């Protein structure tokens, strides 16, 4: 299920000592790439320009949690292919995955179960790699052009509580990311599904979380449907969501994103890139600390 050293060149090392870089950029070493999983939100108080407010809220979502600020994000379709590696799963394996139990099972088109797990360990692995805004480790290079699977939504909660005639009252924003590991990783691609939306029911975060817990099954349905369309079966899915309830007069953005990067040179063990297939995330952190 996890990738190992193979005839396929999955080496993915950037030209920077301490910065990751986008896939297929000049100076990279190897044909491979590394997929990192992130969901986050950002909010800002409303000014007289909603477009600018949205830019700031989006940038704050990029900076929050795993730091991918200051990048030129290029949108791509949502697959981690045969030359790709999943950070925290294939490389620098987060052993917290071993303690997970499925949140639920979806049924695939052949009748087999698709267990759905919490993606928290993969989210944590992304934070370990890039660091946070206040404590950066190996983030993407400032101004880097980074291909990302991504979706987002941005909305305003009005101060006066006047609802949008189309969208209704906007209380919160939310997003999901799901990564499905294919059964045949030498001949099929792992699938990313991103989803994002606006919460219009009330300002109770417990109600929003209850909706998101239930909506996980709709996200799983889309995974199974995409697999059926491509005749692909999946071994497991990792899924996570993020949300925020905005205060009145604030703009919020929910961002789900999986950047395709090459690793900073100092993020690679002295034994070489392939050693990352055999170390755990905690071992990797000790080696680069």
PAZAPA-4460 file (N, C-alpha, C; in steps of 0.05 Angstrom, whole numbers, plus 32768, in hexadecimal, padded with zeros to 4 digits):
% residues 289
    n_x    n_y    n_z   ca_x   ca_y   ca_z    c_x    c_y    c_z   seq   type   mol
   8010   7FE8   8000   8000   8000   8000   8011   8019   8000     1      X     A
   8026   8019   8011   8039   8030   8010   804D   802C   7FFA     2      X     A
   8056   8042   7FEE   806A   8041   7FD9   8086   803C   7FE5     3      X     A
   8096   802F   7FD6   80B2   8029   7FDE   80C4   8030   7FC6     4      X     A
   80DD   802B   7FC9   80F0   8030   7FB3   80E8   801E   7F9C     5      X     A
   80E8   8029   7F84   80E0   8019   7F6D   80EF   8023   7F54     6      X     A
   80E9   8018   7F3D   80F6   8020   7F24   80EC   803C   7F1C     7      X     A
   80D5   8044   7F26   80CA   805F   7F20   80DA   8074   7F30     8      X     A
   80E3   8089   7F22   80F2   809E   7F30   80DF   80AF   7F3F     9      X     A
   80DE   80AC   7F59   80CD   80BD   7F6A   80DD   80D1   7F7B    10      X     A
   80F7   80D3   7F75   8108   80E7   7F83   80FD   8103   7F7F    11      X     A
   80FB   8113   7F94   80EF   812D   7F92   80FE   8140   7FA5    12      X     A
   8114   814C   7F9B   8125   815D   7FAC   8127   8178   7F9E    13      X     A
   8122   818D   7FAD   8122   81A8   7FA1   813F   81B3   7F9E    14      X     A
   8141   81CA   7F92   815B   81D6   7F8E   8163   81E8   7FA6    15      X     A
   8152   81E8   7FBB   8157   81FA   7FD2   815F   81E9   7FEA    16      X     A
   8172   81F3   7FFA   817A   81E4   8012   8164   81E2   8027    17      X     A
   8155   81F8   802B   8141   81F8   8041   8125   81FD   8038    18      X     A
   8120   81FF   801E   8105   8203   8014   80FC   81EC   8002    19      X     A
   80E3   81E4   8005   80D7   81D3   7FF1   80D1   81E4   7FD8    20      X     A
   80CB   81D7   7FC2   80C5   81E5   7FA9   80AE   81D7   7F9C    21      X     A
   80A2   81E4   7F88   808D   81D7   7F78   8097   81C2   7F66    22      X     A
   8086   81AE   7F5F   808D   8199   7F4D   8094   81A4   7F32    23      X     A
   80A8   8198   7F25   80B0   819E   7F09   80BC   81BA   7F06    24      X     A
   80C8   81C4   7F1B   80D5   81DE   7F1A   80F3   81DA   7F13    25      X     A
   80FF   81ED   7F06   811C   81EB   7EFF   812D   81E7   7F19    26      X     A
   8141   81D6   7F17   8153   81D1   7F2E   814B   81BA   7F3F    27      X     A
   8133   81AF   7F3B   812B   8198   7F4A   813A   817F   7F42    28      X     A
   813E   816D   7F55   814C   8154   7F50   8138   813D   7F51    29      X     A
   8134   812E   7F3B   8122   8117   7F3A   8109   811D   7F2C    30      X     A
   80FB   8108   7F25   80E2   810A   7F16   80C9   8109   7F28    31      X     A
   80CD   8105   7F42   80B7   8101   7F54   80AD   811A   7F61    32      X     A
   8098   8117   7F71   808D   812D   7F80   8081   8122   7F9A    33      X     A
   807B   8135   7FAC   8070   812E   7FC6   8056   813D   7FCA    34      X     A
   8041   812E   7FD0   8027   813A   7FD6   8023   813E   7FF4    35      X     A
   801B   8156   7FFC   8017   815D   8018   7FFA   8165   801C    36      X     A
   7FEE   815E   8032   7FD2   8162   8037   7FCE   8179   804B    37      X     A
   7FBB   818B   8044   7FB6   81A2   8055   7F99   81AB   8052    38      X     A
   7F8C   81B2   8069   7F73   81C0   8069   7F75   81D6   807E    39      X     A
   7F6B   81EE   8078   7F6D   8205   808A   7F59   821A   8084    40      X     A
   7F55   822C   8097   7F43   8243   8092   7F52   825C   809A    41      X     A
   7F47   8273   8090   7F52   828D   8097   7F3B   82A1   8097    42      X     A
   7F3C   82B5   80AA   7F27   82C9   80AC   7F34   82E4   80AD    43      X     A
   7F24   82F9   80A5   7F2D   8314   80A7   7F15   8326   80AA    44      X     A
   7F17   833C   80B8   7F01   834E   80BC   7EFB   835D   80A2    45      X     A
   7EE2   8360   809B   7ED9   836B   8082   7EE1   8389   8080    46      X     A
   7EEB   8390   8068   7EF0   83AC   8062   7EDC   83B5   804D    47      X     A
   7EE3   83C9   803D   7ED1   83D2   8028   7ED6   83C4   800D    48      X     A
   7EE7   83AF   800D   7EEF   83A1   7FF4   7EEF   8383   7FF9    49      X     A
   7EDA   8376   7FF1   7ED8   8359   7FF6   7EEE   8349   7FE7    50      X     A
   7EF6   8352   7FCF   7F0A   8344   7FC1   7F24   8343   7FD0    51      X     A
   7F2C   835B   7FDB   7F45   835C   7FEA   7F42   834C   8004    52      X     A
   7F2A   834D   8011   7F26   833E   8029   7F2A   8320   8023    53      X     A
   7F20   8317   800C   7F23   82FB   8005   7F40   82F3   8001    54      X     A
   7F4F   8305   7FF5   7F6C   82FF   7FF1   7F7A   82FC   800C    55      X     A
   7F74   830D   801F   7F81   830B   8039   7F78   82F2   8048    56      X     A
   7F5E   82EC   8047   7F54   82D4   8055   7F61   82BB   8048    57      X     A
   7F63   82BA   802E   7F6F   82A3   8020   7F8D   82A1   8028    58      X     A
   7F9B   82B7   8029   7FB7   82B6   8031   7FBB   82AD   804D    59      X     A
   7FA8   82B4   805E   7FA9   82AB   807A   7FA4   828D   807C    60      X     A
   7F92   8283   806B   7F8E   8266   806B   7FA8   8257   8061    61      X     A
   7FB5   8263   804D   7FCF   8257   8044   7FE3   8257   805B    62      X     A
   7FE4   826C   806B   7FF8   826E   8080   7FF1   825E   8099    63      X     A
   7FD8   8259   809E   7FD0   824B   80B6   7FD7   822D   80B4    64      X     A
   7FDC   8221   80CB   7FE4   8204   80CC   7FFD   8200   80BB    65      X     A
   7FFD   81EB   80AA   8015   81E7   8099   801A   81FF   8087    66      X     A
   8031   820B   808A   8036   8225   807D   803D   8222   805F    67      X     A
   802B   822C   804E   8031   822E   8031   802C   824A   8027    68      X     A
   8033   825E   8038   802F   8279   8030   8042   8282   801B    69      X     A
   803B   8298   800D   804C   82A6   7FFA   8052   8295   7FE1    70      X     A
   8041   8282   7FDA   8045   8272   7FC2   8033   827B   7FAC    71      X     A
   803B   8275   7F93   802A   8278   7F7C   801C   825D   7F78    72      X     A
   8003   825B   7F81   7FF5   8241   7F80   7FE9   823D   7F64    73      X     A
   7FF1   8226   7F58   7FE7   821F   7F3E   7FD5   8206   7F41    74      X     A
   7FBD   8209   7F38   7FA9   81F4   7F3C   7FAC   81DD   7F28    75      X     A
   7FAC   81C5   7F32   7FAD   81AD   7F22   7F97   819A   7F29    76      X     A
   7F91   8187   7F18   7F7F   8171   7F1F   7F8B   8161   7F36    77      X     A
   7F7B   814F   7F41   7F80   8146   7F5C   7F89   8129   7F5E    78      X     A
   7FA1   8124   7F55   7FAB   8108   7F57   7FC8   8108   7F60    79      X     A
   7FCF   80F4   7F70   7FEB   80EE   7F76   7FF3   80D5   7F67    80      X     A
   8002   80D8   7F51   8007   80C2   7F3F   801E   80B0   7F46    81      X     A
   8026   80A0   7F32   803A   808B   7F37   8056   8097   7F3E    82      X     A
   805B   80B0   7F36   8074   80BD   7F3E   8072   80CD   7F57    83      X     A
   805A   80CC   7F64   8056   80DC   7F7C   8059   80CD   7F96    84      X     A
   805D   80DC   7FAB   805F   80D1   7FC6   804D   80E1   7FD8    85      X     A
   8040   80D4   7FEB   8030   80E3   7FFF   8040   80E7   8018    86      X     A
   8044   8100   8020   8054   8106   8037   8044   80FE   8050    87      X     A
   8052   80F0   8062   8045   80E5   807A   803A   80C9   8076    88      X     A
   8039   80C0   805D   802F   80A5   8058   8045   8094   804A    89      X     A
   804D   809C   8031   8062   808F   8024   807D   8097   802F    90      X     A
   8081   80B1   8032   809A   80BC   803D   8095   80C6   8059    91      X     A
   80A9   80C1   806B   80A6   80CA   8087   808C   80C2   8093    92      X     A
   8087   80A8   8093   806D   809C   809B   8065   80A5   80B7    93      X     A
   804E   80B0   80BA   8044   80B8   80D4   8038   80A0   80E2    94      X     A
   8045   8095   80F6   803C   807C   8102   8022   8080   8111    95      X     A
   8018   8098   8115   7FFE   809C   8121   7FE8   8090   810F    96      X     A
   7FEE   808B   80F6   7FDB   807E   80E4   7FD4   8062   80EE    97      X     A
   7FE8   8055   80FB   7FE4   803A   8104   7FCE   8037   8119    98      X     A
   7FC8   804D   8127   7FB4   804C   813D   7F98   8053   8133    99      X     A
   7F95   805A   811A   7F7B   8063   8110   7F68   804C   810C   100      X     A
   7F4F   8051   8111   7F39   803F   810A   7F28   804D   80F5   101      X     A
   7F1C   803F   80E2   7F0C   804C   80CE   7EF5   805C   80DB   102      X     A
   7EF0   8074   80D1   7ED9   8083   80D9   7EBF   8077   80CF   103      X     A
   7EC0   806D   80B6   7EAA   805E   80AA   7EB5   8051   8091   104      X     A
   7EA4   8041   8084   7EAC   8034   806B   7E99   803C   8055   105      X     A
   7EA4   8042   803E   7E94   8047   8026   7E95   802D   8015   106      X     A
   7E82   8029   8004   7E81   8012   7FF3   7E89   8019   7FD7   107      X     A
   7E9E   800B   7FCC   7EA7   8010   7FB1   7E97   8001   7F9C   108      X     A
   7E9C   8007   7F83   7E8B   7FFD   7F6E   7E8C   7FDF   7F6B   109      X     A
   7EA1   7FD2   7F75   7EA3   7FB5   7F74   7E96   7FA8   7F8D   110      X     A
   7E8B   7FB8   7F9F   7E7F   7FAE   7FB7   7E92   7FAD   7FCF   111      X     A
   7EAC   7FB3   7FCB   7EBF   7FB2   7FE1   7EBD   7FCB   7FF2   112      X     A
   7EC7   7FC9   800B   7EC6   7FE0   801D   7EDE   7FF3   8017   113      X     A
   7ED9   800D   801A   7EEF   8021   801A   7EEF   802D   8036   114      X     A
   7F02   8026   8047   7F03   8032   8062   7F0D   804F   8061   115      X     A
   7F00   8060   8070   7F06   807C   8070   7F12   8083   808C   116      X     A
   7F2A   808E   808B   7F39   8094   80A4   7F3C   80B2   80A7   117      X     A
   7F41   80BA   80BF   7F47   80D6   80C5   7F62   80DD   80B9   118      X     A
   7F63   80F3   80AA   7F7C   80FC   809D   7F8E   810C   80B0   119      X     A
   7F87   810E   80CA   7F96   811E   80DC   7FB4   8118   80DC   120      X     A
   7FBD   80FF   80DB   7FDA   80FA   80DA   7FE8   8105   80C2   121      X     A
   7FDA   8106   80AB   7FE5   8111   8093   7FE6   8130   8095   122      X     A
   7FD1   813B   80A1   7FD1   8158   80A6   7FE9   8160   80B8   123      X     A
   7FED   8150   80CD   8004   8155   80E0   801E   8152   80D1   124      X     A
   8020   813F   80BF   8039   813B   80B1   8040   8153   809F   125      X     A
   802B   815F   8093   8030   8178   8084   803A   818F   8095   126      X     A
   802F   8191   80AD   8039   81A6   80BF   8056   81A0   80C7   127      X     A
   805D   8187   80CC   8078   8180   80D3   808B   8187   80BC   128      X     A
   8083   8183   80A3   8095   8189   808D   8098   81A7   8088   129      X     A
   8082   81B5   8085   8084   81D1   807E   8088   81E3   8097   130      X     A
   807F   81DA   80AE   807F   81EB   80C5   8067   81FD   80C5   131      X     A
   8065   820F   80D8   8050   8222   80DA   805A   823E   80D3   132      X     A
   8049   8252   80D1   8051   826D   80CA   8065   8277   80DF   133      X     A
   8061   8271   80F8   8072   827B   810E   808B   8269   8111   134      X     A
   808A   8251   8108   80A1   823E   810B   80A4   822E   80F2   135      X     A
   80B1   823A   80DE   80B3   822D   80C3   80CA   8219   80C3   136      X     A
   80C5   8203   80B5   80DA   81EE   80B3   80E4   81ED   8096   137      X     A
   80D5   81E0   8084   80DC   81DF   8068   80C5   81E7   8057   138      X     A
   80BB   8200   8058   80A4   8208   8049   80AB   820B   802B   139      X     A
   8098   820D   801A   809E   8213   7FFE   80AD   822E   7FFC   140      X     A
   80BE   8230   7FE9   80CE   8248   7FE6   80BC   8260   7FE1   141      X     A
   80C2   8277   7FED   80B2   828F   7FE8   80B0   8295   7FCA   142      X     A
   8098   8298   7FC0   8094   829E   7FA4   8095   8285   7F92   143      X     A
   8097   826E   7F9E   8099   8255   7F8E   807F   8251   7F7E   144      X     A
   8081   8245   7F67   806A   823D   7F57   8064   8220   7F5F   145      X     A
   804E   821C   7F6D   8048   8202   7F78   802D   81F8   7F6D   146      X     A
   802E   81E1   7F5F   8015   81D4   7F56   8007   81C8   7F6E   147      X     A
   7FED   81CD   7F70   7FDD   81C4   7F87   7FC2   81B9   7F7E   148      X     A
   7FBA   81A3   7F89   7F9D   819C   7F88   7F90   81AE   7F9D   149      X     A
   7F7C   81BD   7F96   7F71   81D0   7FA9   7F55   81D9   7FA2   150      X     A
   7F46   81E0   7FB6   7F2D   81EE   7FB4   7F29   81FF   7FCC   151      X     A
   7F19   8214   7FCA   7F15   8226   7FE0   7EF9   8234   7FDD   152      X     A
   7EF1   823F   7FF3   7ED9   8250   7FF2   7EDD   8268   8004   153      X     A
   7ED2   827E   7FFD   7ED5   8297   800C   7EB9   82A4   800F   154      X     A
   7EB2   82AD   8027   7E98   82B9   802B   7E99   82CD   8042   155      X     A
   7E85   82DE   8043   7E82   82F3   8057   7E6B   82EE   8069   156      X     A
   7E6F   82F2   8083   7E58   82F3   8095   7E52   8311   809B   157      X     A
   7E3C   831B   8090   7E37   8338   8093   7E34   8341   80B0   158      X     A
   7E3C   835A   80B5   7E39   8365   80CF   7E1B   8367   80D7   159      X     A
   7E0B   8370   80C4   7DEF   8375   80CA   7DDE   835C   80C9   160      X     A
   7DEA   8346   80C1   7DDB   832D   80BF   7DC8   832C   80A7   161      X     A
   7DCD   833D   8093   7DBC   833D   807B   7DC5   8326   8069   162      X     A
   7DB4   8312   8064   7DBD   82FB   8054   7DC0   8302   8036   163      X     A
   7DD3   82F4   802A   7DD6   82F5   800D   7DBD   82E9   8000   164      X     A
   7DB1   82F7   7FEC   7D98   82ED   7FE0   7D9B   82D2   7FD3   165      X     A
   7DB3   82CA   7FCB   7DB8   82B1   7FBE   7DC2   829C   7FD2   166      X     A
   7DD7   82A2   7FE1   7DE4   828F   7FF2   7DD8   828E   800E   167      X     A
   7DC7   82A2   8015   7DBD   82A3   8030   7DD1   82AE   8044   168      X     A
   7DCC   82AB   805D   7DDE   82B5   8071   7DF7   82A3   8072   169      X     A
   7E0F   82AF   8072   7E28   82A0   8073   7E32   82A1   808F   170      X     A
   7E34   828A   809C   7E3E   8289   80B7   7E5A   827E   80B9   171      X     A
   7E60   826B   80A7   7E7A   825E   80A8   7E82   8253   808D   172      X     A
   7E9C   824B   808C   7EA7   823F   8074   7EB4   8225   807C   173      X     A
   7EB5   8212   8069   7EC0   81F7   806F   7ECD   81EC   8057   174      X     A
   7EDE   81D7   805B   7EEB   81CA   8045   7EF4   81AE   804E   175      X     A
   7EF6   819C   803B   7F00   8181   803F   7F17   817B   802D   176      X     A
   7F28   8169   8036   7F3B   815C   8024   7F39   813E   8029   177      X     A
   7F3A   812E   8013   7F3A   8111   8015   7F4F   8106   8002   178      X     A
   7F5F   80F4   800C   7F73   80E6   7FFC   7F6D   80C8   7FFC   179      X     A
   7F68   80BD   7FE5   7F62   80A1   7FE2   7F7A   8092   7FD6   180      X     A
   7F85   807E   7FE4   7F9C   806F   7FDB   7F92   8058   7FCA   181      X     A
   7F9B   8058   7FB1   7F93   8043   7F9E   7F9F   8028   7FA6   182      X     A
   7F91   8013   7F9E   7F9C   7FF8   7FA4   7FB4   7FF1   7F93   183      X     A
   7FB5   7FFC   7F7B   7FCB   7FF6   7F68   7FDA   8010   7F63   184      X     A
   7FEE   8016   7F74   7FFB   802F   7F73   8011   8031   7F5E   185      X     A
   8017   801A   7F51   802A   801A   7F3A   801C   8021   7F20   186      X     A
   8002   801F   7F1F   7FF3   8023   7F06   7FDB   8035   7F08   187      X     A
   7FD5   803F   7F20   7FBF   8051   7F24   7FC8   8068   7F37   188      X     A
   7FB8   807E   7F37   7FBF   8095   7F47   7FAE   8096   7F60   189      X     A
   7FBA   80A0   7F75   7FAB   80A7   7F8D   7F9A   80BF   7F87   190      X     A
   7F83   80C1   7F93   7F6F   80D5   7F8C   7F6B   80E9   7FA3   191      X     A
   7F6D   8103   7F9C   7F65   8118   7FAF   7F49   8122   7FA8   192      X     A
   7F39   8125   7FBC   7F1F   8133   7FB9   7F1F   814B   7FCC   193      X     A
   7F18   8162   7FC1   7F16   817A   7FD1   7EF9   8184   7FCF   194      X     A
   7EEF   818E   7FE6   7ED4   8199   7FE7   7ED5   81B1   7FF9   195      X     A
   7EC4   81C5   7FF3   7EC3   81DD   8003   7EA8   81EA   8000   196      X     A
   7E9F   81F8   8015   7E84   8204   8014   7E80   8218   802A   197      X     A
   7E68   8223   802B   7E60   8237   803E   7E49   822D   804F   198      X     A
   7E4B   8232   8069   7E36   8229   807C   7E23   8240   8081   199      X     A
   7E09   823B   807C   7DF5   8250   807D   7DDF   824B   8091   200      X     A
   7DE1   8237   80A2   7DCB   822F   80B4   7DCA   8241   80CE   201      X     A
   7DE0   8242   80DB   7DE1   8251   80F5   7DFF   8255   80FC   202      X     A
   7E03   8262   8113   7E1F   8267   811C   7E27   8253   8132   203      X     A
   7E1B   823C   8133   7E22   8227   8146   7E37   8215   813A   204      X     A
   7E50   8215   8144   7E65   8204   8139   7E5F   81E6   813C   205      X     A
   7E50   81DF   8151   7E4A   81C2   8154   7E38   81B9   813E   206      X     A
   7E25   81CA   8135   7E14   81C2   811F   7E23   81C0   8105   207      X     A
   7E36   81D2   8101   7E47   81D1   80E9   7E58   81B7   80E9   208      X     A
   7E64   81B1   8100   7E74   8199   8101   7E63   8180   80FD   209      X     A
   7E4B   817F   8107   7E39   8168   8103   7E33   8165   80E5   210      X     A
   7E2F   817C   80D7   7E2B   817A   80BA   7E43   816F   80AC   211      X     A
   7E5B   8179   80B4   7E73   8170   80A7   7E79   8152   80AC   212      X     A
   7E73   8149   80C4   7E76   812C   80C9   7E64   811C   80B7   213      X     A
   7E4C   8125   80B3   7E3A   8116   80A1   7E42   8119   8084   214      X     A
   7E4C   8130   807C   7E53   8136   8060   7E6B   8125   8057   215      X     A
   7E7A   811A   806A   7E90   8109   8063   7E88   80F2   8051   216      X     A
   7E70   80E8   8055   7E66   80D2   8044   7E61   80DB   8028   217      X     A
   7E59   80F4   8024   7E56   80FF   8009   7E71   8101   7FFB   218      X     A
   7E85   810A   800A   7EA0   810B   7FFE   7EA9   80EF   7FF7   219      X     A
   7EA4   80DB   8008   7EAC   80C0   8002   7E9D   80B5   7FE9   220      X     A
   7E84   80BD   7FE6   7E75   80B5   7FCE   7E83   80BE   7FB5   221      X     A
   7E8D   80D7   7FB5   7E9A   80E2   7F9E   7EB4   80D3   7F97   222      X     A
   7EC1   80CA   7FAC   7EDA   80BA   7FA8   7ED3   80A0   7F9A   223      X     A
   7EBF   8092   7FA4   7EB7   8079   7F98   7EAD   807D   7F7B   224      X     A
   7E9F   8093   7F76   7E95   8098   7F5B   7EAC   809E   7F48   225      X     A
   7EC0   80AD   7F50   7ED7   80B3   7F3F   7EE7   8099   7F3A   226      X     A
   7EE9   8088   7F4F   7EF7   806F   7F4B   7EE9   805D   7F36   227      X     A
   7ECE   805C   7F38   7EBF   804C   7F25   7EC3   8056   7F08   228      X     A
   7EC4   8071   7F05   7EC7   807C   7EEA   7EE2   8075   7EDE   229      X     A
   7EF6   8070   7EEF   7F11   806A   7EE5   7F18   804C   7EE8   230      X     A
   7F05   803C   7EF2   7F0A   8020   7EF9   7F21   801D   7F0C   231      X     A
   7F21   802E   7F21   7F35   802E   7F36   7F28   8028   7F51   232      X     A
   7F35   8016   7F60   7F2C   800F   7F7B   7F41   801A   7F8F   233      X     A
   7F37   8022   7FA6   7F48   802F   7FBA   7F4B   801D   7FD3   234      X     A
   7F62   801E   7FDE   7F68   800F   7FF6   7F5D   801D   800F   235      X     A
   7F60   8037   8010   7F58   8047   8027   7F56   8064   8020   236      X     A
   7F47   8073   8030   7F44   8090   802C   7F4B   809D   8047   237      X     A
   7F5A   80B3   8045   7F5F   80C5   805B   7F4F   80DF   8056   238      X     A
   7F40   80E8   806A   7F2F   80FF   8067   7F30   8112   807F   239      X     A
   7F2F   812C   8079   7F2F   813F   808F   7F20   8158   8085   240      X     A
   7F17   8168   8098   7F0A   8181   8091   7F13   8197   80A4   241      X     A
   7F0E   81B0   809B   7F13   81C8   80AC   7EFC   81DA   80A8   242      X     A
   7EF6   81EA   80BD   7EE0   81FD   80BB   7EE4   8214   80CE   243      X     A
   7ED5   8229   80CA   7ED5   8240   80DD   7EBA   824D   80DC   244      X     A
   7EB0   8256   80F3   7E99   8267   80F5   7EA3   8284   80F6   245      X     A
   7E9C   8295   80E3   7EA5   82B0   80E3   7E95   82C1   80F7   246      X     A
   7EA2   82D5   8102   7E94   82E9   8111   7E86   82FC   80FE   247      X     A
   7E70   8309   8106   7E63   831D   80F5   7E77   8332   80EB   248      X     A
   7E76   8338   80D1   7E89   834B   80C6   7EA4   8340   80BF   249      X     A
   7EA6   8325   80BD   7EBF   8319   80B5   7EBC   8309   809C   250      X     A
   7ED2   8307   808C   7ED4   82F6   8074   7EE4   82DE   807B   251      X     A
   7EDB   82C6   8072   7EE9   82AD   8077   7EEF   829E   805E   252      X     A
   7F06   8291   805E   7F0E   827F   8048   7F14   8263   8053   253      X     A
   7F0A   824F   8046   7F11   8233   804C   7F21   8228   8035   254      X     A
   7F38   821E   803A   7F4B   8215   8025   7F52   81F8   8029   255      X     A
   7F4E   81E7   8015   7F57   81CC   8014   7F6C   81CA   7FFE   256      X     A
   7F83   81BF   8005   7F99   81C0   7FF2   7FAD   81A9   7FF6   257      X     A
   7FB7   819F   7FE0   7FCC   818B   7FE0   7FE2   8194   7FCD   258      X     A
   7FF7   81A1   7FD7   800D   81AA   7FC5   801E   8192   7FBC   259      X     A
   8027   8194   7FA3   803A   8180   7F98   8055   818D   7F99   260      X     A
   8067   8183   7FAB   8080   8191   7FAF   8098   817E   7FAC   261      X     A
   80AF   818A   7FAA   80C8   817C   7FAE   80D4   8185   7FC9   262      X     A
   80E3   8173   7FD5   80EC   8178   7FF1   8105   8189   7FF2   263      X     A
   8106   819A   8006   811F   81A9   800C   8136   8195   8010   264      X     A
   814E   819D   8007   8165   818B   8008   816A   8181   8025   265      X     A
   8166   8193   8038   816C   818C   8054   8155   817C   8061   266      X     A
   813F   8179   8052   8129   8167   805B   812E   814B   8054   267      X     A
   8143   8146   8043   8149   812B   803A   815F   811F   804C   268      X     A
   815C   8107   8056   8170   80FB   8067   818B   80F8   8059   269      X     A
   81A0   80F7   8069   81BB   80F4   805D   81BD   80DB   804D   270      X     A
   81AD   80C7   8054   81AE   80AD   8045   81A1   80B0   802A   271      X     A
   8194   80C6   8024   8188   80CA   800A   8169   80CA   800B   272      X     A
   815D   80D2   7FF4   8140   80D5   7FF3   8132   80BB   7FF9   273      X     A
   813C   80A4   7FEF   812E   808B   7FF3   812D   8082   8010   274      X     A
   813E   808E   8021   813C   8087   803D   8122   8091   804A   275      X     A
   8115   80A4   803D   80FC   80AE   8048   80E5   8099   8047   276      X     A
   80E8   8085   8037   80D4   8070   8036   80D6   805E   804F   277      X     A
   80EC   805F   805E   80F1   804D   8074   80F1   805A   808F   278      X     A
   80ED   8074   8090   80ED   8082   80AA   80D1   808B   80B1   279      X     A
   80CC   808D   80CB   80B3   8098   80D4   80B5   80B7   80D5   280      X     A
   809E   80C4   80D8   809E   80E1   80D9   80AE   80EA   80F2   281      X     A
   80AA   80DD   8108   80B9   80E6   8120   80D7   80E2   811D   282      X     A
   80DF   80CC   810F   80FB   80C8   810A   8106   80DD   80F7   283      X     A
   80F6   80E4   80E4   80FE   80F9   80D1   8101   8114   80DF   284      X     A
   80EE   811A   80F1   80F0   8134   80FF   8109   8135   8110   285      X     A
   8110   811F   811D   8128   811E   812D   8141   8122   811C   286      X     A
   8141   8117   8104   8158   8119   80F3   815C   8135   80E7   287      X     A
   8147   8144   80E5   814A   815F   80D9   8149   8175   80EE   288      X     A
   8145   816E   8107   8143   8182   811C   815E   818E   8124   289      X     A
***
